[in-house]
Amino acid sequence: MSITVRAATDFEGVRVLVGPKNPDANVCWCLSHRVPSKVNSSLQGPERGEFVRRMCESDLPPGVLAYDGDEPVGWAGVAPRADTQFARSRKIPVIDDLPVWTVWCFRVRPGHRGKRILDLLLEGAVEFARERGAPAIEGYPVDNRGAKVDQTMAFVGFRSMFERAGFHKAADTESVSGGFPRVLMRRDLR
């Protein structure tokens, strides 16, 4: 297995990982945390995909993709926190005025799970943020203490994977995913 992680400039790769099977569907595309709720709710059906296509072509792609050879197998959403819904969250605190970046969503395609792709995606997100001048990066994973997490709620990541990547717990949050508390994990990049 030779997994590489790079900026999500490949719209087709992003579509495979977070796009709907039906292009007319009004599903996430990993936009619900990334853009203001008014923008998110205004994008309908194919407009959602076109919005993401433009993000992939911009100076700030919407995240990173993991590839096994030429096959896209994983996704992580990453951006400056100020550009996400987390900047206005009532449940996840802003702990200081540092212009941190955030990584909030992970997805690994079935058939590729259990291969540490999440760890590679997180490290790729860190490098993506570092290359763009981020002084620090945060994530808000579940603190599941080794208990099984429902796959649909595991998109936020796990505290243990953030710790393996050099993050430390910076704060508790009032947010919960899959019945588990989420914690604010941070890694300084300076």
DOKELO-882160 format. One line per 2 residues: number of its first residue (from 1); for each residue z, x, y of N, C-alpha, C, CB. Coordinates in pm, whole numbers, padded with zeros to 5 digits. Atoms other than C-alpha are relative to their C-alpha. Glycine has a CB too. Example, Ala and Ser with C-alpha at 12.3 -4.5 7.8 and 13.67 -1.06 7.14 Angstrom:
BEGIN
1) 00000 00089 -00119 00780 01230 -00450 00000 00090 00120 00125 -00099 00003  -00006 -00082 -00119 00714 01367 -00106 00073 -00077 00109 -00142 00041 00046 .
This chain:
BEGIN
1) 00000 00085 -00119 00000 00000 00000 00000 00089 00124 00123 -00096 00001  00010 -00074 -00125 -00109 00144 00333 -00005 -00101 00114 -00125 00094 00001 .
3) -00010 00100 -00106 00012 -00091 00607 -00006 00070 00135 00130 -00083 -00014  00004 -00048 -00136 -00084 -00025 00967 00034 -00117 00092 -00139 00061 00035 .
5) -00036 00103 -00099 00046 -00215 01271 -00063 00039 00132 00156 -00015 00013  00063 -00028 -00130 -00147 -00246 01595 00002 -00125 00087 -00145 00051 -00019 .
7) 00002 00110 -00096 -00177 -00462 01905 -00092 -00111 -00048 -00045 00050 00140  00074 00118 00045 -00302 -00814 01838 -00118 -00030 00091 00093 -00122 -00007 .
9) 00123 00021 -00078 -00642 -00777 02001 -00107 -00068 -00085 -00053 00135 00053  00091 00062 00096 -00813 -00923 01691 00034 -00149 -00013 00007 00071 -00139 .
11) -00031 00142 00003 -00820 -01299 01749 -00007 -00058 -00141 -00096 -00075 00091  00011 00054 00136 -00935 -01371 01393 00124 00034 -00083 -00127 00053 -00070 .
13) -00123 -00038 00070 -00634 -01180 01259 00117 -00087 00043 00032 00146 00025  -00107 00087 -00050 -00399 -01379 01482 -00019 -00141 -00054 00002 -00002 00156 .
15) 00028 00135 00051 -00570 -01703 01377 00043 -00013 -00147 -00150 -00032 00014  -00038 00002 00142 -00519 -01617 01008 00151 -00010 -00015 -00052 00126 -00072 .
17) -00146 -00005 00015 -00147 -01553 01064 00072 -00118 00063 00052 00125 00060  -00077 00104 -00069 -00040 -01821 01314 -00082 -00120 00044 00065 00059 00120 .
19) 00085 00113 -00035 -00335 -02055 01362 00007 -00110 -00106 -00144 00044 00019  -00003 00111 00095 -00359 -02398 01198 -00123 00000 -00090 00011 -00133 00074 .
21) 00116 00018 00087 -00585 -02479 00905 -00102 -00092 00068 00041 -00058 -00137  00083 00095 -00073 -00720 -02766 01117 -00001 00043 00147 00052 -00148 -00017 .
23) 00004 -00048 -00139 -00839 -02630 01457 00035 -00106 00104 -00136 00054 00030  -00036 00107 -00094 -00770 -02971 01617 00150 -00026 00005 -00073 -00127 -00038 .
25) -00145 00023 00007 -00399 -02952 01529 00070 00056 00123 00058 00063 -00128  -00082 -00045 -00113 -00139 -02916 01803 00123 00076 -00051 00044 -00121 00088 .
27) -00112 -00078 00055 00073 -02653 01628 00025 00124 00085 -00028 00039 -00145  -00060 -00105 -00081 00259 -02352 01757 -00094 00109 00050 00107 00063 -00076 .
29) 00077 -00119 -00037 00012 -02057 01758 00092 00107 00060 -00112 -00038 00101  -00102 -00090 -00055 00337 -01873 01848 00002 -00007 00153 -00026 00144 -00046 .
31) -00002 00020 -00145 00313 -02019 02199 00127 -00066 00050 -00119 -00082 00041  -00113 00081 -00048 00626 -02236 02211 00108 00083 00068 00060 -00077 -00116 .
33) -00098 -00086 -00067 00850 -01943 02304 -00066 00092 00103 00076 00083 -00103  00071 -00099 -00082 00582 -01740 02482 -00039 -00051 00138 -00123 00045 -00072 .
35) 00049 00052 -00127 00457 -01970 02758 00092 -00111 00051 -00145 -00054 -00014  -00082 00111 -00050 00627 -02222 02988 -00028 -00129 -00077 -00026 -00022 00151 .
37) 00014 00121 00081 00688 -02554 02810 -00108 -00093 00055 00133 -00074 -00008  00105 00085 -00060 00459 -02736 03055 -00139 00046 -00045 00010 00002 00156 .
39) 00127 -00056 00046 00171 -02503 02963 -00016 -00027 -00149 -00008 00153 00030  00005 00020 00144 00255 -02525 02593 -00037 -00144 -00034 00134 00035 -00063 .
41) 00028 00140 00032 00252 -02906 02592 -00135 -00047 00054 00110 -00089 00055  00130 00041 -00056 -00066 -02925 02802 -00117 00046 -00087 -00016 00056 00140 .
43) 00107 -00053 00085 -00269 -02723 02549 -00013 -00086 -00126 00026 00147 -00038  00023 00092 00110 -00421 -02961 02296 -00109 00052 -00093 -00036 -00138 00052 .
45) 00100 -00033 00100 -00606 -02887 01972 -00064 00136 00020 -00106 -00104 -00002  00072 -00127 -00012 -00876 -02619 02011 00035 00079 00127 -00147 -00026 -00002 .
47) -00040 -00073 -00122 -00750 -02535 02364 00107 00104 -00031 00052 -00098 00107  -00107 -00093 00036 -00451 -02368 02200 -00058 00131 -00052 00093 -00064 -00107 .
49) 00064 -00119 00053 -00668 -02130 02005 -00075 00078 00106 -00095 -00037 -00111  00074 -00068 -00108 -00885 -02054 02308 00096 00072 00095 -00086 -00102 00079 .
51) -00101 -00065 -00084 -00573 -01976 02510 00045 00131 -00065 00122 -00095 00023  -00042 -00121 00073 -00460 -01730 02241 -00114 00102 -00003 00045 -00036 -00144 .
53) 00114 -00092 -00001 -00812 -01582 02224 -00001 00080 00132 -00134 -00078 -00018  -00002 -00068 -00130 -00790 -01503 02597 00118 00099 00008 00009 -00103 00115 .
55) -00114 -00093 00003 -00445 -01347 02544 -00036 00126 -00080 00124 -00069 -00062  00039 -00114 00083 -00589 -01124 02269 -00094 00093 00075 -00067 -00048 -00129 .
57) 00097 -00078 -00077 -00861 -01008 02510 00058 00057 00129 -00120 -00085 00032  -00062 -00042 -00126 -00617 -00946 02797 00062 00139 -00010 00106 -00100 00043 .
59) -00071 -00128 -00002 -00431 -00633 02902 00134 -00007 -00074 00024 00044 00145  -00125 00016 00073 -00123 -00778 02731 -00022 -00096 -00118 00113 -00053 00094 .
61) 00018 00083 00118 -00210 -00902 02381 00132 -00070 -00037 -00051 00085 -00119  -00119 00082 00026 00033 -01164 02242 00100 00056 -00101 -00043 -00131 -00047 .
63) -00092 -00057 00098 00197 -00937 01984 -00067 00111 -00077 00050 -00107 -00095  00056 -00102 00088 00121 -00707 01694 -00036 -00063 -00135 00099 00118 -00020 .
65) 00043 00041 00133 -00056 -00750 01361 00019 00116 -00097 -00148 -00048 00001  -00006 -00098 00108 00009 -00570 01033 -00123 -00022 -00088 00134 -00013 -00084 .
67) 00118 00005 00085 -00294 -00486 00818 00025 00079 -00127 -00123 00054 00075  00008 -00073 00127 -00325 -00388 00454 -00149 00030 -00014 00060 -00083 -00126 .
69) 00142 -00030 -00011 -00657 -00207 00487 -00056 -00078 00116 -00076 -00033 -00131  00059 00084 -00105 -00872 -00454 00682 00056 -00141 00000 -00151 -00006 -00017 .
71) -00053 00136 00013 -00673 -00762 00578 00126 -00019 00085 00030 -00031 -00148  -00121 00027 -00079 -00427 -00905 00834 00106 -00066 -00091 -00032 -00092 00123 .
73) -00105 00050 00090 -00096 -00960 00649 00130 -00035 00071 00027 00102 -00106  -00125 00028 -00070 00173 -00986 00917 -00019 -00012 00150 00101 00107 -00029 .
75) 00003 00029 -00144 00245 -01095 01274 00139 00015 00058 -00055 -00143 00027  -00123 00005 -00080 00514 -01035 01536 -00038 -00028 00144 00082 00134 -00011 .
77) 00019 00031 -00141 00520 -01196 01880 00091 00089 00083 00029 -00150 00029  -00079 -00090 -00085 00635 -00952 02149 -00058 00000 00141 00002 00145 -00058 .
79) 00041 00005 -00141 00625 -00962 02530 00122 00029 00087 -00063 -00140 00037  -00115 -00012 -00090 00839 -00896 02837 00080 -00130 -00003 -00047 00032 00146 .
81) -00084 00120 00006 01135 -01134 02820 -00026 -00091 00120 00150 00040 -00006  00025 00080 -00120 01060 -01247 03176 -00121 -00092 -00015 -00020 00091 00120 .
83) 00120 00080 00023 00728 -01384 03047 00016 -00101 -00113 -00117 00091 -00031  -00025 00091 00113 00890 -01591 02771 00100 -00109 00038 00051 00079 -00123 .
85) -00099 00106 -00019 01104 -01902 02740 00143 00056 -00009 -00019 -00110 -00105  -00134 -00058 00012 01398 -01673 02656 00060 00038 00135 -00005 00123 -00090 .
87) -00049 -00032 -00135 01423 -01582 03026 00077 -00117 00059 -00118 00037 00093  -00065 00121 -00052 01538 -01940 03086 00091 -00068 -00103 -00105 -00099 00047 .
89) -00078 00060 00108 01733 -02000 02765 00145 -00026 00040 -00004 00089 -00122  -00142 00032 -00021 02070 -02173 02785 00085 00046 -00118 00018 -00151 00022 .
91) -00073 -00036 00122 02162 -02059 02433 -00001 00149 -00031 -00056 -00074 -00115  00009 -00144 00022 02053 -01694 02432 00022 00068 00135 -00138 00042 -00064 .
93) -00037 -00053 -00132 02221 -01500 02713 -00090 00114 00048 00142 00047 -00003  00055 -00119 -00065 02067 -01255 02956 00122 00086 00029 -00084 -00035 00133 .
95) -00124 -00079 -00010 02317 -00971 02937 00003 00097 00117 00020 00076 -00127  00004 -00087 -00118 02200 -00759 03232 -00135 -00019 00068 00024 00151 -00038 .
97) 00126 00020 -00074 01913 -00721 03479 -00110 00097 -00042 00026 00015 00147  00102 -00089 00052 01719 -00464 03275 -00123 -00082 -00040 00055 00083 -00121 .
99) 00121 00076 00034 01354 -00580 03240 -00041 00022 -00147 -00116 00039 00094  00023 -00020 00143 01371 -00592 02860 -00120 -00077 -00050 00124 -00041 -00079 .
101) 00102 00074 00075 01100 -00702 02621 00070 -00070 -00115 -00114 00096 -00052  -00058 00073 00112 01161 -00942 02337 -00101 -00015 -00113 00050 -00138 00045 .
103) 00078 00028 00119 01032 -00981 01984 00066 -00121 -00065 -00008 00125 -00100  -00064 00127 00036 01087 -01338 01865 -00055 -00067 -00125 -00011 -00093 00111 .
105) 00060 00072 00112 00860 -01435 01577 -00063 00098 -00097 -00105 -00101 00050  00059 -00083 00106 00763 -01277 01246 -00063 -00091 -00104 00107 00092 -00066 .
107) 00065 00075 00108 00525 -01397 00981 -00068 00100 -00091 -00102 -00106 00055  00067 -00079 00101 00413 -01233 00658 -00069 -00097 -00095 00100 00094 -00077 .
109) 00077 00090 00086 00141 -01395 00450 00055 -00001 -00142 -00148 00041 -00001  -00039 00008 00142 00232 -01521 00103 -00083 00101 -00082 -00020 -00145 -00055 .
111) 00066 -00101 00081 00148 -01262 -00159 00025 00141 00052 -00147 -00026 -00006  -00027 -00131 -00060 00255 -00981 00074 00148 00017 00033 -00084 00019 00125 .
113) -00142 -00007 -00032 00625 -01057 00109 00071 00094 -00097 00064 -00140 -00005  -00078 -00091 00083 00892 -00825 -00029 -00052 00142 00000 00003 -00051 -00140 .
115) 00059 -00134 -00007 00698 -00513 00074 00041 00074 00127 -00153 -00008 -00007  -00053 -00061 -00123 00899 -00423 00386 -00096 -00013 00118 00031 00146 -00025 .
117) 00093 00019 -00111 00619 -00551 00611 00075 -00044 00125 -00108 -00104 -00036  -00080 00039 -00117 00883 -00711 00836 00052 00123 00074 00118 -00090 -00042 .
119) -00051 -00122 -00063 01034 -00367 00898 -00111 00072 00076 00060 00095 -00107  00113 -00066 -00067 00690 -00225 00982 -00044 -00078 00124 -00118 00015 -00098 .
121) 00033 00082 -00117 00615 -00517 01214 00099 00023 00114 -00003 -00149 -00037  -00101 -00022 -00104 00943 -00466 01399 -00018 00136 00064 00142 -00013 -00058 .
123) 00022 -00133 -00057 00880 -00095 01441 -00129 00001 00083 -00007 00107 -00112  00124 00011 -00078 00525 -00177 01557 00023 -00071 00133 -00106 -00075 -00080 .
125) -00033 00071 -00124 00666 -00422 01814 00074 00093 00096 00086 -00125 -00031  -00074 -00097 -00082 00903 -00150 01938 -00099 00096 00067 00104 00079 -00086 .
127) 00097 -00095 -00055 00613 00093 01982 -00093 -00067 00102 -00083 00062 -00112  00083 00077 -00093 00397 -00175 02149 00070 -00012 00134 -00031 -00141 -00058 .
129) -00077 00015 -00123 00674 -00236 02405 00021 00136 00068 00136 -00065 -00030  -00023 -00135 -00056 00751 00136 02451 -00125 00052 00070 00043 00099 -00112 .
131) 00126 -00047 -00057 00383 00217 02516 -00032 -00069 00132 -00114 -00022 -00098  00026 00077 -00122 00382 -00046 02792 00115 00012 00100 -00024 -00146 -00034 .
133) -00104 -00031 -00097 00690 00095 02966 00130 -00077 -00013 -00052 -00021 00131  -00125 00075 00016 00966 -00128 02828 00120 00095 -00007 -00005 -00088 -00127 .
135) -00120 -00083 00006 01312 00023 02892 00086 -00033 -00122 00081 -00015 00126  -00076 00045 00117 01457 -00176 02600 -00072 -00120 -00060 00149 -00036 00037 .
137) 00058 00117 00067 01362 -00443 02349 00111 -00075 -00072 -00112 00043 -00101  -00100 00086 00063 01562 -00736 02217 -00066 -00090 -00104 00072 -00087 00106 .
139) 00039 00104 00094 01541 -00978 01928 00121 -00089 -00023 -00051 00060 -00135  -00106 00100 00016 01744 -01283 01831 00000 -00052 -00144 -00019 -00118 00100 .
141) 00008 00036 00141 01762 -01280 01450 00123 -00078 -00047 -00017 00123 -00084  -00116 00065 00062 01989 -01476 01220 00092 00107 -00056 -00043 -00099 -00112 .
143) -00101 -00085 00064 02311 -01314 01104 00038 -00073 -00129 00127 00026 00095  -00017 00075 00125 02282 -01447 00749 00089 00070 -00101 -00134 -00025 -00062 .
145) -00092 -00076 00087 02508 -01181 00590 -00046 00000 -00146 00141 -00059 00010  00056 -00010 00134 02277 -01157 00290 -00029 -00132 -00069 00092 00077 -00084 .
147) 00026 00131 00061 02262 -01532 00221 -00148 -00034 00016 00089 -00111 00066  00141 00042 -00003 01923 -01690 00148 -00026 -00088 00122 -00037 -00074 -00130 .
149) 00042 00077 -00117 01744 -01828 00454 -00129 -00073 -00036 -00020 00093 00126  00121 00077 00024 01486 -02106 00428 -00118 00069 00069 00017 -00147 00052 .
151) 00116 -00072 -00055 01140 -01947 00479 -00048 -00054 00133 -00113 -00006 -00099  00049 00056 -00127 01052 -02189 00759 00087 00040 00118 -00006 -00152 -00009 .
153) -00090 -00039 -00108 01354 -02071 00959 00019 00152 00010 00134 -00066 -00018  -00015 -00146 00003 01324 -01699 00876 -00090 00069 00102 -00031 00052 -00139 .
155) 00094 -00060 -00095 01061 -01647 01148 00069 00082 00108 -00084 -00108 00065  -00072 -00072 -00104 01332 -01513 01382 00045 00139 -00045 00121 -00081 00045 .
157) -00043 -00129 00053 01408 -01217 01154 00146 -00002 -00041 -00024 00109 00102  -00134 -00014 00055 01734 -01092 01008 00073 00115 00069 -00006 00023 -00152 .
159) -00079 -00105 -00065 02014 -00891 01164 -00015 00134 -00072 00148 -00040 00005  00008 -00124 00076 01993 -00635 00883 -00129 00077 00026 00013 -00030 -00149 .
161) 00126 -00072 -00026 01626 -00557 00951 00001 00061 00139 -00121 -00096 -00015  -00011 -00057 -00134 01701 -00508 01320 00091 00123 -00001 00053 -00106 00100 .
163) -00089 -00116 00010 01988 -00274 01232 -00074 00119 -00063 00126 -00034 -00083  00078 -00109 00062 01757 -00071 01004 -00095 00064 00101 -00080 -00053 -00120 .
165) 00093 -00050 -00101 01525 -00034 01306 00070 00061 00121 -00092 -00112 00046  -00072 -00065 -00109 01798 00112 01528 00050 -00091 00110 -00086 00101 00060 .
167) -00054 00096 -00096 01898 -00206 01713 00151 -00012 -00023 -00070 -00139 -00014  -00144 00028 00013 02266 -00284 01781 00027 -00141 00054 00086 00107 00076 .
169) -00037 00133 -00050 02436 -00617 01836 00053 00016 00142 00107 -00067 -00092  -00038 -00008 -00141 02463 -00665 02212 00078 -00123 00044 -00123 00017 00087 .
171) -00070 00123 -00039 02592 -01024 02223 -00016 -00106 -00109 -00054 -00054 00135  00015 00121 00079 02655 -01344 02036 -00086 -00097 00080 00139 -00064 -00036 .
173) 00076 00104 -00069 02436 -01643 02118 00057 -00135 -00043 -00155 00011 -00031  -00035 00136 00041 02482 -02017 02099 -00110 -00062 -00085 00029 -00088 00122 .
175) 00115 00047 00076 02156 -02047 01905 00026 00014 -00151 -00126 00078 00040  -00011 00004 00146 02133 -02129 01534 -00139 -00020 -00057 00099 -00113 -00048 .
177) 00127 00021 00070 01839 -02108 01294 00029 -00012 -00149 -00102 00115 00029  -00022 00020 00143 01847 -02249 00942 00147 -00008 -00037 -00064 00110 -00078 .
179) -00143 00009 00026 02221 -02307 00975 00077 00129 00022 00022 -00046 -00138  -00065 -00129 -00022 02294 -01942 01058 00003 00033 00148 -00072 00112 -00079 .
181) -00005 -00041 -00141 02408 -01802 01393 -00103 00108 00028 00142 00049 00038  00090 -00105 -00045 02161 -01593 01586 00078 00094 00091 -00124 -00059 00072 .
183) -00064 -00100 -00082 02271 -01270 01751 -00103 00070 00085 00077 00101 -00086  00089 -00076 -00086 02121 -01074 02038 00009 00146 -00042 00036 -00018 00152 .
185) 00008 -00139 00043 02012 -00735 01904 -00087 00075 00102 -00058 00011 -00146  00074 -00076 -00101 01892 -00464 02143 -00018 00145 -00044 00072 -00005 00137 .
187) 00026 -00143 00021 01733 -00120 02117 -00046 00059 00132 -00108 00024 -00112  00035 -00070 -00123 01723 00111 02417 -00122 00089 -00028 00121 00085 00052 .
189) 00120 -00080 00016 01384 00280 02463 -00012 00111 00103 -00120 -00090 00007  00006 -00104 -00104 01470 00515 02750 00034 00135 -00057 00095 -00033 00114 .
